[in-house]
Amino acid sequence: MTRRLVPSGGYRNAAMHGPMVPASVLAELIAGVVERDGGPGQLARRAGVPDRRIYSIVTGRQQWVGFDVADRIITCGLGDPSLWRSVPELAEVISACEAA
């Protein structure tokens, strides 16, 4: 069974914002950073996204994240763009982008 890289009914959203990244993958990556920093504030400032977005991802309230926001979190917030290739779920998103 092939997983979809877009939430059901979300093609319009994907067309506007690029591919969507499962928030659960990001949550696993950033949960330790958020806990260590004492909340989502510092990560949000580094990534340039609202802290409520980071909070929603970590708590599971958000199921999908636009590629642009996920890239800011990974590249600027975590400072490790190699995660796009080393985490299988993220590598799948990159491969889909390259194939399109």
C-alpha positions as CSV (number, residue, x, y, z in Angstrom):
1,M,0.0,0.0,0.0
2,T,1.4,3.4,-1.0
3,R,1.2,6.2,1.5
4,R,-0.1,9.5,0.3
5,L,2.1,12.6,0.7
6,V,-1.0,14.8,0.8
7,P,-3.8,14.7,3.3
8,S,-7.1,13.4,1.9
9,G,-8.9,16.2,0.2
10,G,-5.7,18.3,0.5
11,Y,-4.6,18.6,-3.1
12,R,-5.7,22.2,-3.2
13,N,-3.7,22.9,-0.1
14,A,-0.7,21.0,-1.6
15,A,-1.0,23.0,-4.9
16,M,-0.8,26.2,-2.9
17,H,1.9,25.3,-0.5
18,G,3.9,22.4,-2.1
19,P,4.0,18.9,-0.7
20,M,2.8,18.2,2.7
21,V,4.9,16.6,5.4
22,P,3.4,14.3,8.1
23,A,3.5,16.3,11.3
24,S,4.2,13.1,13.3
25,V,7.6,12.9,11.7
26,L,8.5,16.4,12.7
27,A,7.1,15.9,16.2
28,E,9.5,13.1,16.7
29,L,12.4,15.2,15.6
30,I,11.6,18.3,17.6
31,A,10.1,16.9,20.8
32,G,13.4,16.6,22.5
33,V,14.5,20.1,21.5
34,V,11.2,21.6,22.7
35,E,11.5,19.8,26.0
36,R,15.2,20.8,26.5
37,D,14.5,24.5,25.6
38,G,11.5,24.6,28.0
39,G,8.9,25.1,25.4
40,P,8.4,25.9,21.7
41,G,9.5,29.5,21.8
42,Q,13.2,29.2,21.0
43,L,12.7,26.7,18.3
44,A,9.9,28.8,16.8
45,R,12.1,31.9,16.8
46,R,15.0,30.1,15.1
47,A,12.7,28.6,12.5
48,G,10.7,31.8,12.0
49,V,7.4,30.2,12.6
50,P,4.8,30.9,15.3
51,D,5.3,29.1,18.5
52,R,1.7,27.9,18.4
53,R,2.6,26.0,15.2
54,I,5.5,24.2,16.9
55,Y,3.2,23.5,19.9
56,S,0.5,22.1,17.5
57,I,3.0,19.8,15.9
58,V,4.4,18.4,19.1
59,T,1.0,17.9,20.7
60,G,-0.4,16.1,17.7
61,R,-3.0,18.7,17.0
62,Q,-1.7,19.3,13.5
63,Q,-1.5,16.3,11.2
64,W,0.2,17.8,8.2
65,V,2.8,20.6,7.7
66,G,3.5,22.4,4.5
67,F,6.9,21.8,3.0
68,D,8.0,25.4,3.4
69,V,7.3,25.4,7.1
70,A,8.8,21.9,7.6
71,D,12.0,23.1,5.8
72,R,12.3,26.1,8.0
73,I,11.9,23.9,11.1
74,I,14.5,21.4,9.9
75,T,17.0,23.7,8.3
76,C,16.9,26.8,10.5
77,G,15.2,25.5,13.7
78,L,17.2,22.3,14.1
79,G,20.1,23.4,11.9
80,D,20.4,20.0,10.2
81,P,19.3,19.9,6.6
82,S,20.8,16.4,6.2
83,L,17.7,15.2,8.0
84,W,15.8,15.5,4.7
85,R,17.9,12.6,3.4
86,S,18.6,10.6,6.5
87,V,15.0,10.3,7.8
88,P,13.1,7.8,5.5
89,E,9.7,9.6,5.7
90,L,11.4,13.0,4.8
91,A,13.5,11.3,2.1
92,E,10.2,10.1,0.6
93,V,8.9,13.6,0.4
94,I,12.1,14.9,-1.2
95,S,11.9,12.0,-3.8
96,A,8.3,12.9,-4.6
97,C,9.4,16.5,-5.1
98,E,12.2,15.6,-7.4
99,A,10.0,13.3,-9.4
100,A,7.4,16.0,-10.0
